[in-house]
Amino acid sequence: MGTHNPTQFQRRIAGIFHRVKQVPKLDLSRPEREELAHAIMQLVDEHLGALDSRRSGGLSEAASFERARALSVPINDEPIEGGLSKIQEILRQGIEASLPTTGAGYLAYVPGGGLVASAFADLFSDTVNRFTGLASAAPLFCRLEADVLAWLAAEFGYGQDARGLLTSGGSMANFNAVVTARSTKLSEQTDLRTVTVYTSSQVHHSVERSVTLAGIPRSGVRTVPVDADMKLNPVALEEMIRADQAAGRLPFLVLASAGTTNTGAIDPLIDISDVCRRLDLWLHVDGAYGGAFVLSAEGKRRLAGIERADSIVFDPHKGMFLPYGTGCLLVRDGRHLRDAHRESAEYLEDFKHGDDQRIPSPTEYGPELSRDFRGLRIWLPLMLHGAQQFRDALAEKLALAEELWEGARRLQDGGRDLEVCGPPQLSTVAFRHPRRPGESTEETDRRNTVLLDHINRSGRVFLSTTRLPTPEGSLLTLRACILSFRTHAREVAALLELLGGLGPSPDHPTERS
């Protein structure tokens, strides 16, 4: 039986305090929390209050980088000089020195929404910091996340066997989908150098990256031709698959798009799924941008056939207006997703693994064990606002895109120096100065760069460009993507007014109206 030596124990404790000099103080008192909350909410209120008056593109890129250089603060052993006021000022400057993605006039790339309710959800979940990898550690929170995923799966037309996973974004969700397809369709003995996957030239770059990260060489990626509307050609797809099979290759995966980043094109999902069923390939649909439109009646009609996919990706931080950092993968037969990712470890034996008849454990459906509580970012806004508000907002975006396209077509038909691409398949409208007879593509691109600068310098709306194939070659093309819940008819009218100021087309000289 041992004896306790108080003097020795006290010496050890004294030695610890001597080494650290003082007891670490990382908690905040209630007055300190209130002061910090007030400072942050002041910034939030300033930001939201200034959205309508700020330039839609923010500061110039050069000015933003200069501000970043000037306000970079070295990490020190002591608190920052100037305290909370200095912190507040740095963050305030950071808001201005970045693209204003939450503004109504931000129509570049694919806008992010930044719902305020989701920010409060993150404040709560980050503070209580419950572990939501395994359901046993936080059953109710995992249940709420599972409820959100089940609701989303049903909205996409999946049945009760579907399972899902919330990820950091569409790129990671696409990667998980490719891994699931590989696990389901291929054996561990398959030589990945012999397999082939199929997609179009318009698919998001993260898709091909996901394929290569999953161990499939780039030589196994087939690019299927697209039609004039930038949709994957299903006839060409089947011909390419059969040719690869005849050559001894192993086709196993087709990656289709439900709303490409370039133009919002929707591949013919029903025809593609017929090809996949005939030839026994996994069909994955990347709907990172466009998938959320299934929440609206018109969007669901346009995305017909998406429910036939084996897996679907969409980004709630796009079409559901959440802050960046929330993607979603849905798999029609959830067993495949679980089989591809489920592992065990000795140090997890204290936890009961998720029971699909009770509450799924997110870690059994993806690569993450430690993860943030992403489900609350969606659950709280749905509970607070109701799903109908999201449906109405998405229906409005489709209508606004139609209004922009029709208005731009009227300007084109009226003789403006404008070429409007095909009708919007979702909420993206593409247009450009047309190439003039005998003009080089470089000169056409230069004129379109000037047009972009003219629009963006107005500060009323902010657009981005892409490159689209034409019979004369690839041309720089402007694109307006209408997706922010704050974008309404006023922003569309502003863009049409700017386009209305263009000069007449040399091919159609008419008087300006």
C-alpha atoms as one frame of an Amber mdcrd trajectory, in Angstrom:
protein
   0.000   0.000   0.000   1.590   3.253  -1.124   1.759   6.478   0.871   0.883
   9.944  -0.399   3.648  12.514  -0.128   2.000  15.998  -0.026   5.321  17.803
  -0.108   6.448  16.051  -3.298   3.069  16.656  -4.977   3.140  20.348  -4.049
   6.641  20.691  -5.484   5.472  19.214  -8.829   2.541  21.601  -9.033   4.772
  24.520  -8.139   7.145  23.453 -10.902   4.329  23.477 -13.452   3.295  27.022
 -12.515   6.913  28.120 -12.566   7.289  26.882 -16.148   4.083  28.483 -17.455
   4.523  31.610 -15.277   0.763  31.992 -14.833  -2.461  30.056 -15.173  -3.553
  30.289 -18.845  -6.661  32.421 -19.309  -8.486  31.501 -22.510 -12.067  31.730
 -21.276 -13.979  35.000 -21.416 -15.978  36.411 -18.581 -19.567  37.419 -19.245
 -18.669  41.138 -19.576 -15.847  40.189 -21.972 -18.208  38.030 -24.015 -20.724
  40.850 -24.209 -18.027  43.298 -25.318 -16.796  40.939 -28.022 -20.325  40.149
 -29.187 -21.125  43.860 -29.393 -17.993  44.547 -31.461 -18.710  41.718 -33.908
 -22.409  42.567 -34.213 -21.473  46.165 -34.898 -19.397  44.977 -37.847 -22.194
  42.701 -39.045 -24.768  45.496 -38.830 -22.450  47.901 -40.656 -21.879  45.302
 -43.368 -25.561  44.542 -43.869 -26.505  48.207 -43.736 -23.954  49.130 -46.401
 -24.788  46.361 -48.903 -27.007  48.589 -51.051 -24.549  51.475 -51.156 -21.314
  49.554 -51.746 -19.900  49.029 -55.216 -20.905  45.587 -56.439 -17.282  44.672
 -57.209 -15.663  46.169 -54.124 -12.188  47.683 -54.246  -9.849  47.089 -57.148
  -7.668  44.000 -56.927  -4.525  46.118 -56.524  -6.055  48.174 -53.715  -7.271
  45.034 -51.940  -3.822  43.421 -52.011  -2.198  46.632 -50.812  -4.601  46.816
 -47.899  -3.900  43.175 -47.070  -0.173  43.901 -47.018  -0.547  47.025 -44.895
  -2.816  45.457 -42.267  -1.036  42.127 -41.843  -0.231  41.775 -38.134   2.507
  39.474 -36.785   1.516  36.950 -34.132   2.903  38.030 -30.760   3.063  36.557
 -27.286   0.995  39.452 -25.987  -2.490  40.589 -27.059  -2.623  42.867 -30.066
  -1.788  46.484 -29.420  -5.014  48.450 -29.524  -7.056  45.520 -28.319 -10.554
  44.844 -29.567 -10.801  48.175 -31.378  -7.771  47.286 -33.511  -9.181  43.820
 -34.234 -12.483  45.390 -35.217 -10.785  47.816 -37.599  -8.763  45.068 -39.321
 -11.907  43.025 -39.885 -13.780  46.089 -41.132 -11.033  46.731 -43.668 -11.110
  43.058 -44.668 -14.794  43.341 -45.573 -13.992  46.162 -47.963 -10.852  44.530
 -49.398 -12.649  41.474 -50.792 -15.267  40.601 -53.364 -18.695  41.499 -51.917
 -20.211  38.088 -52.594 -23.253  38.755 -50.404 -24.350  41.892 -52.281 -27.414
  42.097 -54.502 -25.403  43.199 -57.533 -22.796  40.453 -57.292 -23.596  38.286
 -60.328 -20.098  36.888 -60.866 -19.067  33.229 -60.712 -21.755  31.537 -58.584
 -22.723  33.919 -55.772 -22.792  32.901 -52.120 -25.654  34.002 -49.931 -24.487
  34.311 -46.340 -27.775  33.777 -44.504 -27.611  35.481 -41.124 -29.484  32.626
 -39.428 -26.749  30.212 -40.529 -24.103  32.448 -38.961 -25.906  32.254 -35.614
 -26.125  28.487 -36.058 -22.343  28.356 -36.408 -21.885  30.547 -33.332 -23.964
  28.112 -31.318 -22.432  24.923 -32.702 -18.854  26.226 -32.446 -19.356  27.329
 -28.848 -21.003  24.174 -27.492 -18.560  22.241 -29.731 -20.285  18.864 -29.583
 -18.755  15.968 -31.486 -21.078  15.028 -34.356 -18.976  12.400 -36.087 -20.607
   9.526 -34.195 -24.287   9.627 -33.289 -23.654   8.230 -29.813 -21.742  11.377
 -28.860 -24.558  13.801 -29.791 -27.704  11.857 -30.740 -30.091  14.793 -31.067
 -27.721  16.943 -33.113 -26.952  14.014 -35.427 -30.690  13.365 -35.681 -31.308
  16.959 -36.789 -28.642  16.640 -39.468 -30.081  13.300 -40.606 -33.542  14.895
 -40.778 -32.204  17.609 -43.083 -30.524  15.039 -45.334 -33.650  12.868 -45.475
 -35.742  15.910 -46.444 -33.266  16.890 -49.144 -33.141  13.328 -50.511 -36.924
  13.296 -50.794 -36.901  16.672 -52.562 -34.538  15.204 -55.159 -36.888  12.260
 -55.665 -34.942   9.642 -53.708 -36.611   7.022 -51.527 -36.082   5.991 -47.922
 -32.986   3.929 -48.724 -31.064   7.072 -49.676 -28.383   8.455 -47.405 -26.372
  11.644 -47.521 -23.403  13.509 -46.198 -22.735  17.193 -45.607 -19.231  18.148
 -46.700 -17.086  21.270 -46.855 -18.224  21.904 -50.436 -18.962  20.428 -53.848
 -15.351  19.494 -54.541 -15.154  17.160 -51.545 -18.668  15.846 -52.212 -17.715
  15.002 -55.807 -14.617  13.197 -54.530 -16.698  11.137 -52.097 -19.106  10.290
 -54.921 -16.299   9.026 -57.179 -14.896   6.943 -54.318 -18.359   5.462 -53.731
 -18.783   4.625 -57.422 -15.326   3.050 -57.525 -16.052   0.988 -54.411 -19.395
  -0.188 -55.778 -18.546  -0.893 -59.407 -14.926  -2.039 -59.165 -13.142  -4.637
 -57.080  -9.964  -4.091 -55.093  -8.134  -6.156 -57.708  -9.205  -3.929 -60.611
  -6.317  -2.359 -62.472  -7.341   1.306 -62.404  -5.232   1.931 -65.496  -7.881
   0.054 -67.485 -10.977   1.902 -66.272 -12.708   4.827 -67.970 -15.041   7.600
 -66.846 -17.046   9.971 -69.027 -17.919  13.622 -68.729 -18.224  16.733 -70.896
 -15.954  19.696 -71.528 -18.348  21.845 -69.503 -18.144  19.933 -66.236 -16.667
  21.679 -63.192 -12.903  21.229 -62.848 -13.317  19.575 -59.434 -14.887  16.552
 -61.114 -11.794  15.563 -63.088  -9.651  16.350 -60.053 -11.836  14.038 -57.966
 -11.345  11.257 -60.488  -7.561  11.521 -60.376  -7.504  11.808 -56.577  -9.499
   8.585 -56.488  -6.559   6.870 -58.216  -7.814   6.864 -61.807  -5.266   8.160
 -64.347  -6.167  11.166 -66.478  -5.800   8.900 -69.498  -8.984   7.162 -68.350
 -11.098  10.342 -68.506 -13.151  10.656 -71.699 -14.519  14.032 -72.783 -17.897
  13.606 -74.473 -18.912  16.186 -77.102 -21.586  18.758 -76.253 -24.321  20.211
 -78.449 -24.991  23.874 -79.253 -26.621  24.310 -75.838 -23.495  22.959 -74.098
 -25.257  19.729 -73.097 -23.519  16.365 -73.109 -24.462  14.324 -76.195 -25.912
  10.957 -75.023 -25.549   9.308 -78.444 -21.846  10.134 -78.545 -21.590   8.944
 -74.931 -22.913   5.495 -75.749 -20.693   5.196 -78.819 -17.610   6.055 -76.756
 -18.494   3.582 -74.004 -19.056   0.748 -76.462 -15.808   1.552 -78.262 -13.885
   1.406 -74.972 -15.547  -1.886 -74.048 -14.599  -3.336 -77.410 -11.010  -2.217
 -76.809 -10.882  -4.122 -73.520 -11.333  -1.102 -71.255 -13.643  -1.073 -68.204
 -16.113   1.847 -68.296 -17.783   2.326 -64.906 -18.776   5.973 -64.302 -20.549
   8.825 -66.071 -20.344  12.330 -64.590 -23.196  14.540 -65.791 -24.015  18.152
 -64.932 -27.185  19.695 -63.558 -26.226  23.308 -64.094 -22.715  23.894 -65.410
 -20.730  26.789 -63.997 -20.156  28.271 -67.448 -23.736  28.636 -68.665 -25.990
  26.688 -66.298 -26.424  23.905 -68.885 -28.361  20.814 -67.801 -27.276  17.584
 -69.435 -30.119  15.343 -70.777 -30.334  13.342 -67.571 -33.067  10.919 -68.632
 -31.266   9.905 -71.821 -27.933   9.632 -70.012 -29.452   7.480 -67.278 -30.897
   5.165 -69.952 -27.388   4.712 -71.370 -25.975   3.998 -67.906 -28.653   1.421
 -67.147 -28.174  -0.372 -70.454 -24.426  -0.568 -70.022 -24.299  -0.883 -66.206
 -22.400   2.308 -65.356 -22.739   4.442 -62.247 -24.360   7.812 -62.984 -23.232
  10.727 -60.852 -24.797  14.173 -61.304 -22.858  17.272 -60.312 -25.574  19.752
 -59.358 -23.369  21.863 -57.092 -24.785  25.039 -58.623 -28.106  23.909 -60.078
 -29.293  21.084 -57.862 -31.070  23.249 -55.303 -33.548  24.379 -57.968 -35.449
  21.109 -57.409 -36.975  22.933 -54.438 -39.028  25.022 -56.886 -41.706  23.546
 -59.137 -40.169  24.974 -62.322 -36.678  23.933 -61.292 -37.840  20.382 -60.599
 -39.371  20.266 -64.083 -36.118  21.418 -65.705 -34.074  18.892 -63.718 -36.294
  15.942 -64.625 -34.359  12.691 -64.427 -32.021  13.743 -61.655 -33.775  11.266
 -59.359 -32.470   8.453 -61.584 -28.850   9.240 -60.742 -26.962   6.913 -58.420
 -25.503   9.940 -56.642 -26.047  13.692 -56.644 -23.939  16.585 -55.398 -25.265
  20.046 -54.653 -24.017  22.977 -52.604 -26.370  24.465 -50.002 -23.911  27.365
 -49.811 -25.001  28.201 -53.351 -28.660  27.449 -54.029 -29.786  27.519 -50.388
 -27.872  30.745 -49.741 -25.797  29.457 -46.825 -22.311  30.727 -45.933 -19.444
  29.040 -47.775 -18.394  25.666 -46.432 -21.451  23.437 -46.886 -21.721  20.894
 -49.692 -23.980  17.872 -49.881 -23.718  14.382 -51.357 -26.821  12.209 -51.730
 -26.682   8.538 -52.753 -29.811   6.701 -53.905 -28.800   3.452 -52.181 -27.175
   4.566 -48.950 -25.552   1.183 -48.368 -23.058   1.957 -51.125 -22.009   5.213
 -49.460 -21.581   3.475 -46.119 -19.684   0.508 -47.545 -17.232   2.856 -49.260
 -16.347   4.778 -46.108 -17.078   2.753 -42.974 -14.069   1.850 -40.858 -13.479
   1.026 -37.181 -10.757   1.687 -34.623  -9.916   0.454 -31.134 -10.184   3.906
 -29.588 -13.797   4.236 -30.784 -15.083   1.096 -29.106 -16.672   3.111 -26.283
 -19.068   4.580 -28.848 -21.952   2.630 -30.247 -21.826   2.984 -33.990 -24.743
   4.614 -35.742 -27.758   2.428 -36.326 -29.480   3.264 -39.610 -32.781   2.321
 -37.995 -32.089   4.990 -35.393 -29.555   7.747 -36.179 -26.820   7.486 -38.837
 -23.300   8.446 -37.789 -21.845  10.910 -40.345 -18.335   9.472 -40.019 -19.574
   6.154 -41.427 -20.581   7.891 -44.668 -17.481   9.982 -45.344 -13.759  10.322
 -44.655 -14.010  12.718 -41.708 -14.058  11.650 -38.084 -13.714  15.111 -36.558
 -16.061  17.514 -38.299 -18.079  20.626 -37.576 -21.833  20.458 -37.015 -22.806
  21.471 -40.560 -26.391  20.340 -40.288 -27.410  23.188 -38.002 -26.523  25.731
 -40.715 -29.403  24.355 -42.786 -31.744  23.183 -40.046 -31.978  26.524 -38.237
 -32.873  28.635 -41.334 -35.433  26.010 -42.407 -37.015  26.054 -38.972 -36.893
  29.845 -38.755 -38.058  30.767 -42.266 -39.809  27.628 -43.514 -38.988  25.796
 -46.731 -41.454  27.838 -48.806 -39.276  30.946 -48.544 -36.435  29.021 -50.199
 -38.750  27.697 -52.894 -40.016  31.193 -53.662 -36.515  32.677 -53.766 -35.303
  30.043 -56.234 -38.365  30.489 -58.431 -37.640  34.231 -58.469 -34.058  33.633
 -59.664 -35.286  31.583 -62.614 -37.771  34.317 -63.506 -35.117  37.046 -63.233
 -32.804  35.123 -65.556 -35.609  34.864 -68.106 -36.215  38.601 -67.785 -32.527
  39.385 -68.318 -32.273  37.077 -71.330 -35.406  38.468 -72.975 -34.280  42.035
 -72.362 -30.828  41.362 -73.785 -32.353  39.662 -76.823 -34.503  42.740 -77.455
 -31.351  44.871 -77.394 -29.621  42.477 -79.786 -32.609  42.460 -82.134 -32.691
  46.249 -81.906 -29.194  46.463 -83.335 -26.933  46.710 -80.294 -23.440  45.235
 -80.651 -24.470  42.223 -78.605 -24.669  38.460 -79.067 -26.818  36.689 -76.493
 -26.243  32.973 -75.990 -29.066  30.447 -75.763 -32.029  30.742 -73.370 -31.067
  30.266 -69.714 -31.447  26.681 -68.597 -31.219  27.845 -64.978 -30.230  31.300
 -63.707 -27.116  32.069 -65.767 -27.228  34.317 -68.839 -24.198  34.497 -71.162
 -23.526  37.192 -73.765 -20.696  39.009 -75.545 -19.737  41.307 -78.358 -19.961
  39.135 -81.486 -16.938  38.512 -83.618 -16.881  40.869 -86.589 -16.103  39.672
 -90.136 -12.366  39.307 -90.569 -11.686  40.092 -86.901  -9.245  37.940 -84.951
 -10.479  36.126 -81.869  -7.880  38.063 -79.863  -9.450  41.354 -80.912 -12.948
  40.081 -80.112 -11.712  39.009 -76.677 -10.168  42.441 -76.166 -13.458  44.175
 -76.926 -15.289  41.871 -74.526 -12.737  42.627 -71.807 -13.516  46.316 -72.334
 -17.240  45.537 -72.090 -16.719  43.681 -68.812 -14.718  46.588 -67.418 -17.425
  49.041 -68.524 -20.105  47.071 -66.665 -18.068  46.391 -63.530 -16.753  49.966
 -63.225 -20.347  51.146 -62.908 -20.437  49.617 -59.432 -24.075  48.651 -59.956
 -23.496  45.012 -60.878 -20.409  42.808 -61.026 -19.955  40.089 -63.666 -17.315
  37.498 -64.523 -16.268  35.829 -67.762 -15.707  32.377 -69.144 -14.651  30.962
 -72.498 -17.177  29.223 -74.727 -16.594  27.266 -77.925 -17.869  28.748 -81.199
 -17.401  27.707 -84.843 -14.715  30.421 -85.069 -12.909  29.242 -81.940 -13.130
  29.800 -78.205 -14.384  33.286 -77.302 -14.334  35.270 -74.091 -17.941  35.490
 -72.911 -19.547  37.509 -70.128 -21.879  35.699 -67.759 -24.392  36.912 -65.206
 -25.319  34.325 -62.591 -28.401  35.313 -60.600 -28.465  33.342 -57.371 -28.184
  35.617 -54.328 -31.374  35.826 -52.288 -30.796  39.598 -52.216 -30.784  39.976
 -56.023 -34.086  41.247 -57.402 -35.516  43.017 -60.458 -33.590  46.226 -59.710
 -30.234  44.594 -60.436 -31.492  43.058 -63.685 -32.802  46.456 -64.772 -29.413
  48.046 -63.986 -27.559  45.525 -66.154 -30.000  45.953 -69.032 -29.582  49.722
 -68.793 -25.804  49.327 -69.091 -26.182  47.022 -72.085 -28.646  49.435 -73.631
 -25.879  52.019 -73.789 -23.830  49.930 -76.208 -23.295  51.264 -79.703 -24.960
  49.724 -82.756 -23.612  46.577 -84.327 -21.634  47.180 -87.530 -23.739  44.441
 -89.115 -26.994  46.075 -88.086 -26.553  49.850 -87.915 -29.674  51.302 -86.350
 -30.334  54.489 -84.479 -30.049  54.207 -80.733 -33.462  54.292 -79.153
